[in-house]
């Protein structure tokens, strides 16, 4: 979904696999209500032709600056998303409100 508030029950999971002891890497995380996901728009290959103004679908053709939108077409391919933390088990993080 484009907006996490539209589909609050969209769920996902992240399994930590870059550490030998995954459970230690997420110890204490369950005490938080939300987590930030930082991700790479890895399929965005048009960085050289990024437009500064775009027309998001929900604005009926109105054009706004790219940084005022959730567009993946940015000069920097990094994304940021706030998700609700549902559970943490054995190095796997379970979230909802996923908008990726």
Phi and psi in radians as a Rosetta constraint file:
Dihedral C 1 N 2 CA 2 C 2 CIRCULARHARMONIC -1.289 0.35
Dihedral N 2 CA 2 C 2 N 3 CIRCULARHARMONIC -0.579 0.35
Dihedral C 2 N 3 CA 3 C 3 CIRCULARHARMONIC -2.215 0.35
Dihedral N 3 CA 3 C 3 N 4 CIRCULARHARMONIC 2.294 0.35
Dihedral C 3 N 4 CA 4 C 4 CIRCULARHARMONIC -1.157 0.35
Dihedral N 4 CA 4 C 4 N 5 CIRCULARHARMONIC -0.456 0.35
Dihedral C 4 N 5 CA 5 C 5 CIRCULARHARMONIC -1.230 0.35
Dihedral N 5 CA 5 C 5 N 6 CIRCULARHARMONIC -0.383 0.35
Dihedral C 5 N 6 CA 6 C 6 CIRCULARHARMONIC -1.291 0.35
Dihedral N 6 CA 6 C 6 N 7 CIRCULARHARMONIC -0.620 0.35
Dihedral C 6 N 7 CA 7 C 7 CIRCULARHARMONIC -2.314 0.35
Dihedral N 7 CA 7 C 7 N 8 CIRCULARHARMONIC 1.271 0.35
Dihedral C 7 N 8 CA 8 C 8 CIRCULARHARMONIC -1.132 0.35
Dihedral N 8 CA 8 C 8 N 9 CIRCULARHARMONIC -0.329 0.35
Dihedral C 8 N 9 CA 9 C 9 CIRCULARHARMONIC -1.662 0.35
Dihedral N 9 CA 9 C 9 N 10 CIRCULARHARMONIC 0.100 0.35
Dihedral C 9 N 10 CA 10 C 10 CIRCULARHARMONIC -1.129 0.35
Dihedral N 10 CA 10 C 10 N 11 CIRCULARHARMONIC 2.070 0.35
Dihedral C 10 N 11 CA 11 C 11 CIRCULARHARMONIC -1.944 0.35
Dihedral N 11 CA 11 C 11 N 12 CIRCULARHARMONIC 2.741 0.35
Dihedral C 11 N 12 CA 12 C 12 CIRCULARHARMONIC -2.711 0.35
Dihedral N 12 CA 12 C 12 N 13 CIRCULARHARMONIC 2.981 0.35
Dihedral C 12 N 13 CA 13 C 13 CIRCULARHARMONIC -2.477 0.35
Dihedral N 13 CA 13 C 13 N 14 CIRCULARHARMONIC 2.602 0.35
Dihedral C 13 N 14 CA 14 C 14 CIRCULARHARMONIC -2.203 0.35
Dihedral N 14 CA 14 C 14 N 15 CIRCULARHARMONIC 2.182 0.35
Dihedral C 14 N 15 CA 15 C 15 CIRCULARHARMONIC -1.856 0.35
Dihedral N 15 CA 15 C 15 N 16 CIRCULARHARMONIC 2.149 0.35
Dihedral C 15 N 16 CA 16 C 16 CIRCULARHARMONIC -1.346 0.35
Dihedral N 16 CA 16 C 16 N 17 CIRCULARHARMONIC 2.118 0.35
Dihedral C 16 N 17 CA 17 C 17 CIRCULARHARMONIC -2.241 0.35
Dihedral N 17 CA 17 C 17 N 18 CIRCULARHARMONIC 0.247 0.35
Dihedral C 17 N 18 CA 18 C 18 CIRCULARHARMONIC -1.722 0.35
Dihedral N 18 CA 18 C 18 N 19 CIRCULARHARMONIC 0.027 0.35
Dihedral C 18 N 19 CA 19 C 19 CIRCULARHARMONIC -2.161 0.35
Dihedral N 19 CA 19 C 19 N 20 CIRCULARHARMONIC 2.625 0.35
Dihedral C 19 N 20 CA 20 C 20 CIRCULARHARMONIC -1.159 0.35
Dihedral N 20 CA 20 C 20 N 21 CIRCULARHARMONIC -0.706 0.35
Dihedral C 20 N 21 CA 21 C 21 CIRCULARHARMONIC -1.939 0.35
Dihedral N 21 CA 21 C 21 N 22 CIRCULARHARMONIC 1.565 0.35
Dihedral C 21 N 22 CA 22 C 22 CIRCULARHARMONIC -1.054 0.35
Dihedral N 22 CA 22 C 22 N 23 CIRCULARHARMONIC -0.707 0.35
Dihedral C 22 N 23 CA 23 C 23 CIRCULARHARMONIC -1.064 0.35
Dihedral N 23 CA 23 C 23 N 24 CIRCULARHARMONIC -0.636 0.35
Dihedral C 23 N 24 CA 24 C 24 CIRCULARHARMONIC -1.145 0.35
Dihedral N 24 CA 24 C 24 N 25 CIRCULARHARMONIC -0.577 0.35
Dihedral C 24 N 25 CA 25 C 25 CIRCULARHARMONIC -1.218 0.35
Dihedral N 25 CA 25 C 25 N 26 CIRCULARHARMONIC -0.367 0.35
Dihedral C 25 N 26 CA 26 C 26 CIRCULARHARMONIC -1.969 0.35
Dihedral N 26 CA 26 C 26 N 27 CIRCULARHARMONIC 0.164 0.35
Dihedral C 26 N 27 CA 27 C 27 CIRCULARHARMONIC -1.043 0.35
Dihedral N 27 CA 27 C 27 N 28 CIRCULARHARMONIC 2.234 0.35
Dihedral C 27 N 28 CA 28 C 28 CIRCULARHARMONIC 1.580 0.35
Dihedral N 28 CA 28 C 28 N 29 CIRCULARHARMONIC -0.228 0.35
Dihedral C 28 N 29 CA 29 C 29 CIRCULARHARMONIC -1.141 0.35
Dihedral N 29 CA 29 C 29 N 30 CIRCULARHARMONIC -0.543 0.35
Dihedral C 29 N 30 CA 30 C 30 CIRCULARHARMONIC -1.102 0.35
Dihedral N 30 CA 30 C 30 N 31 CIRCULARHARMONIC -0.253 0.35
Dihedral C 30 N 31 CA 31 C 31 CIRCULARHARMONIC -1.384 0.35
Dihedral N 31 CA 31 C 31 N 32 CIRCULARHARMONIC -0.088 0.35
Dihedral C 31 N 32 CA 32 C 32 CIRCULARHARMONIC -1.691 0.35
Dihedral N 32 CA 32 C 32 N 33 CIRCULARHARMONIC 2.703 0.35
Dihedral C 32 N 33 CA 33 C 33 CIRCULARHARMONIC -1.588 0.35
Dihedral N 33 CA 33 C 33 N 34 CIRCULARHARMONIC -0.525 0.35
Dihedral C 33 N 34 CA 34 C 34 CIRCULARHARMONIC -2.417 0.35
Dihedral N 34 CA 34 C 34 N 35 CIRCULARHARMONIC 2.783 0.35
Dihedral C 34 N 35 CA 35 C 35 CIRCULARHARMONIC -2.375 0.35
Dihedral N 35 CA 35 C 35 N 36 CIRCULARHARMONIC 2.639 0.35
Dihedral C 35 N 36 CA 36 C 36 CIRCULARHARMONIC -1.605 0.35
Dihedral N 36 CA 36 C 36 N 37 CIRCULARHARMONIC 2.312 0.35
Dihedral C 36 N 37 CA 37 C 37 CIRCULARHARMONIC -1.828 0.35
Dihedral N 37 CA 37 C 37 N 38 CIRCULARHARMONIC 2.180 0.35
Dihedral C 37 N 38 CA 38 C 38 CIRCULARHARMONIC -1.868 0.35
Dihedral N 38 CA 38 C 38 N 39 CIRCULARHARMONIC 2.206 0.35
Dihedral C 38 N 39 CA 39 C 39 CIRCULARHARMONIC -2.446 0.35
Dihedral N 39 CA 39 C 39 N 40 CIRCULARHARMONIC 2.943 0.35
Dihedral C 39 N 40 CA 40 C 40 CIRCULARHARMONIC -1.908 0.35
Dihedral N 40 CA 40 C 40 N 41 CIRCULARHARMONIC 2.219 0.35
Dihedral C 40 N 41 CA 41 C 41 CIRCULARHARMONIC -1.316 0.35
Dihedral N 41 CA 41 C 41 N 42 CIRCULARHARMONIC 1.356 0.35
Dihedral C 41 N 42 CA 42 C 42 CIRCULARHARMONIC -1.208 0.35
Dihedral N 42 CA 42 C 42 N 43 CIRCULARHARMONIC -0.322 0.35
Dihedral C 42 N 43 CA 43 C 43 CIRCULARHARMONIC -1.665 0.35
Dihedral N 43 CA 43 C 43 N 44 CIRCULARHARMONIC 0.010 0.35
Dihedral C 43 N 44 CA 44 C 44 CIRCULARHARMONIC -1.458 0.35
Dihedral N 44 CA 44 C 44 N 45 CIRCULARHARMONIC 1.746 0.35
Dihedral C 44 N 45 CA 45 C 45 CIRCULARHARMONIC -1.856 0.35
Dihedral N 45 CA 45 C 45 N 46 CIRCULARHARMONIC 0.175 0.35
Dihedral C 45 N 46 CA 46 C 46 CIRCULARHARMONIC -1.815 0.35
Dihedral N 46 CA 46 C 46 N 47 CIRCULARHARMONIC 0.563 0.35
Dihedral C 46 N 47 CA 47 C 47 CIRCULARHARMONIC -1.091 0.35
Dihedral N 47 CA 47 C 47 N 48 CIRCULARHARMONIC -0.470 0.35
Dihedral C 47 N 48 CA 48 C 48 CIRCULARHARMONIC -1.314 0.35
Dihedral N 48 CA 48 C 48 N 49 CIRCULARHARMONIC -0.344 0.35
Dihedral C 48 N 49 CA 49 C 49 CIRCULARHARMONIC -2.064 0.35
Dihedral N 49 CA 49 C 49 N 50 CIRCULARHARMONIC 0.676 0.35
Dihedral C 49 N 50 CA 50 C 50 CIRCULARHARMONIC -1.245 0.35
Dihedral N 50 CA 50 C 50 N 51 CIRCULARHARMONIC 2.286 0.35
Dihedral C 50 N 51 CA 51 C 51 CIRCULARHARMONIC -1.539 0.35
Dihedral N 51 CA 51 C 51 N 52 CIRCULARHARMONIC 2.526 0.35
Dihedral C 51 N 52 CA 52 C 52 CIRCULARHARMONIC -1.423 0.35
Dihedral N 52 CA 52 C 52 N 53 CIRCULARHARMONIC -0.405 0.35
Dihedral C 52 N 53 CA 53 C 53 CIRCULARHARMONIC -2.219 0.35
Dihedral N 53 CA 53 C 53 N 54 CIRCULARHARMONIC 2.422 0.35
Dihedral C 53 N 54 CA 54 C 54 CIRCULARHARMONIC -2.378 0.35
Dihedral N 54 CA 54 C 54 N 55 CIRCULARHARMONIC 2.926 0.35
Dihedral C 54 N 55 CA 55 C 55 CIRCULARHARMONIC -2.017 0.35
Dihedral N 55 CA 55 C 55 N 56 CIRCULARHARMONIC 1.650 0.35
Dihedral C 55 N 56 CA 56 C 56 CIRCULARHARMONIC -1.098 0.35
Dihedral N 56 CA 56 C 56 N 57 CIRCULARHARMONIC 2.602 0.35
Dihedral C 56 N 57 CA 57 C 57 CIRCULARHARMONIC -0.996 0.35
Dihedral N 57 CA 57 C 57 N 58 CIRCULARHARMONIC -0.591 0.35
Dihedral C 57 N 58 CA 58 C 58 CIRCULARHARMONIC -1.489 0.35
Dihedral N 58 CA 58 C 58 N 59 CIRCULARHARMONIC -0.004 0.35
Dihedral C 58 N 59 CA 59 C 59 CIRCULARHARMONIC -1.838 0.35
Dihedral N 59 CA 59 C 59 N 60 CIRCULARHARMONIC 0.262 0.35
Dihedral C 59 N 60 CA 60 C 60 CIRCULARHARMONIC 0.898 0.35
Dihedral N 60 CA 60 C 60 N 61 CIRCULARHARMONIC 0.777 0.35
Dihedral C 60 N 61 CA 61 C 61 CIRCULARHARMONIC 1.585 0.35
Dihedral N 61 CA 61 C 61 N 62 CIRCULARHARMONIC -0.146 0.35
Dihedral C 61 N 62 CA 62 C 62 CIRCULARHARMONIC -1.167 0.35
Dihedral N 62 CA 62 C 62 N 63 CIRCULARHARMONIC 2.346 0.35
Dihedral C 62 N 63 CA 63 C 63 CIRCULARHARMONIC -1.709 0.35
Dihedral N 63 CA 63 C 63 N 64 CIRCULARHARMONIC 2.350 0.35
Dihedral C 63 N 64 CA 64 C 64 CIRCULARHARMONIC -2.347 0.35
Dihedral N 64 CA 64 C 64 N 65 CIRCULARHARMONIC 2.899 0.35
Dihedral C 64 N 65 CA 65 C 65 CIRCULARHARMONIC -1.107 0.35
Dihedral N 65 CA 65 C 65 N 66 CIRCULARHARMONIC 2.533 0.35
Dihedral C 65 N 66 CA 66 C 66 CIRCULARHARMONIC -0.991 0.35
Dihedral N 66 CA 66 C 66 N 67 CIRCULARHARMONIC -0.572 0.35
Dihedral C 66 N 67 CA 67 C 67 CIRCULARHARMONIC -1.405 0.35
Dihedral N 67 CA 67 C 67 N 68 CIRCULARHARMONIC -0.080 0.35
Dihedral C 67 N 68 CA 68 C 68 CIRCULARHARMONIC -1.670 0.35
Dihedral N 68 CA 68 C 68 N 69 CIRCULARHARMONIC 0.210 0.35
Dihedral C 68 N 69 CA 69 C 69 CIRCULARHARMONIC -2.279 0.35
Dihedral N 69 CA 69 C 69 N 70 CIRCULARHARMONIC 3.098 0.35
Dihedral C 69 N 70 CA 70 C 70 CIRCULARHARMONIC -1.782 0.35
Dihedral N 70 CA 70 C 70 N 71 CIRCULARHARMONIC 0.358 0.35
Dihedral C 70 N 71 CA 71 C 71 CIRCULARHARMONIC -1.070 0.35
Dihedral N 71 CA 71 C 71 N 72 CIRCULARHARMONIC 2.382 0.35
Dihedral C 71 N 72 CA 72 C 72 CIRCULARHARMONIC -1.362 0.35
Dihedral N 72 CA 72 C 72 N 73 CIRCULARHARMONIC -0.171 0.35
Dihedral C 72 N 73 CA 73 C 73 CIRCULARHARMONIC -1.566 0.35
Dihedral N 73 CA 73 C 73 N 74 CIRCULARHARMONIC 1.519 0.35
Dihedral C 73 N 74 CA 74 C 74 CIRCULARHARMONIC -2.258 0.35
Dihedral N 74 CA 74 C 74 N 75 CIRCULARHARMONIC 2.801 0.35
Dihedral C 74 N 75 CA 75 C 75 CIRCULARHARMONIC -1.168 0.35
Dihedral N 75 CA 75 C 75 N 76 CIRCULARHARMONIC -0.400 0.35
Dihedral C 75 N 76 CA 76 C 76 CIRCULARHARMONIC -1.986 0.35
Dihedral N 76 CA 76 C 76 N 77 CIRCULARHARMONIC 2.145 0.35
Dihedral C 76 N 77 CA 77 C 77 CIRCULARHARMONIC -1.400 0.35
Dihedral N 77 CA 77 C 77 N 78 CIRCULARHARMONIC 0.309 0.35
Dihedral C 77 N 78 CA 78 C 78 CIRCULARHARMONIC -1.548 0.35
Dihedral N 78 CA 78 C 78 N 79 CIRCULARHARMONIC 2.501 0.35
Dihedral C 78 N 79 CA 79 C 79 CIRCULARHARMONIC -2.149 0.35
Dihedral N 79 CA 79 C 79 N 80 CIRCULARHARMONIC 2.804 0.35
Dihedral C 79 N 80 CA 80 C 80 CIRCULARHARMONIC -2.437 0.35
Dihedral N 80 CA 80 C 80 N 81 CIRCULARHARMONIC 2.308 0.35
Dihedral C 80 N 81 CA 81 C 81 CIRCULARHARMONIC -2.486 0.35
Dihedral N 81 CA 81 C 81 N 82 CIRCULARHARMONIC 2.336 0.35
Dihedral C 81 N 82 CA 82 C 82 CIRCULARHARMONIC -1.661 0.35
Dihedral N 82 CA 82 C 82 N 83 CIRCULARHARMONIC 2.181 0.35
Dihedral C 82 N 83 CA 83 C 83 CIRCULARHARMONIC -2.230 0.35
Dihedral N 83 CA 83 C 83 N 84 CIRCULARHARMONIC 2.695 0.35
Dihedral C 83 N 84 CA 84 C 84 CIRCULARHARMONIC -1.417 0.35
Dihedral N 84 CA 84 C 84 N 85 CIRCULARHARMONIC 2.296 0.35
Dihedral C 84 N 85 CA 85 C 85 CIRCULARHARMONIC -1.468 0.35
Dihedral N 85 CA 85 C 85 N 86 CIRCULARHARMONIC 2.055 0.35
Dihedral C 85 N 86 CA 86 C 86 CIRCULARHARMONIC -1.635 0.35
Dihedral N 86 CA 86 C 86 N 87 CIRCULARHARMONIC -0.742 0.35
Dihedral C 86 N 87 CA 87 C 87 CIRCULARHARMONIC -2.873 0.35
Dihedral N 87 CA 87 C 87 N 88 CIRCULARHARMONIC 2.798 0.35
Dihedral C 87 N 88 CA 88 C 88 CIRCULARHARMONIC -2.344 0.35
Dihedral N 88 CA 88 C 88 N 89 CIRCULARHARMONIC 2.131 0.35
Dihedral C 88 N 89 CA 89 C 89 CIRCULARHARMONIC -2.476 0.35
Dihedral N 89 CA 89 C 89 N 90 CIRCULARHARMONIC 2.152 0.35
Dihedral C 89 N 90 CA 90 C 90 CIRCULARHARMONIC 0.861 0.35
Dihedral N 90 CA 90 C 90 N 91 CIRCULARHARMONIC 0.783 0.35
Dihedral C 90 N 91 CA 91 C 91 CIRCULARHARMONIC 1.424 0.35
Dihedral N 91 CA 91 C 91 N 92 CIRCULARHARMONIC 0.153 0.35
Dihedral C 91 N 92 CA 92 C 92 CIRCULARHARMONIC -2.007 0.35
Dihedral N 92 CA 92 C 92 N 93 CIRCULARHARMONIC 2.331 0.35
Dihedral C 92 N 93 CA 93 C 93 CIRCULARHARMONIC -1.850 0.35
Dihedral N 93 CA 93 C 93 N 94 CIRCULARHARMONIC 2.194 0.35
Dihedral C 93 N 94 CA 94 C 94 CIRCULARHARMONIC -1.864 0.35
Dihedral N 94 CA 94 C 94 N 95 CIRCULARHARMONIC 2.234 0.35
Dihedral C 94 N 95 CA 95 C 95 CIRCULARHARMONIC -2.308 0.35
Dihedral N 95 CA 95 C 95 N 96 CIRCULARHARMONIC 2.844 0.35
Dihedral C 95 N 96 CA 96 C 96 CIRCULARHARMONIC -2.362 0.35
Dihedral N 96 CA 96 C 96 N 97 CIRCULARHARMONIC 2.942 0.35
Dihedral C 96 N 97 CA 97 C 97 CIRCULARHARMONIC 1.330 0.35
Dihedral N 97 CA 97 C 97 N 98 CIRCULARHARMONIC 0.483 0.35
Dihedral C 97 N 98 CA 98 C 98 CIRCULARHARMONIC -1.280 0.35
Dihedral N 98 CA 98 C 98 N 99 CIRCULARHARMONIC 2.221 0.35
Dihedral C 98 N 99 CA 99 C 99 CIRCULARHARMONIC -2.133 0.35
Dihedral N 99 CA 99 C 99 N 100 CIRCULARHARMONIC 0.503 0.35
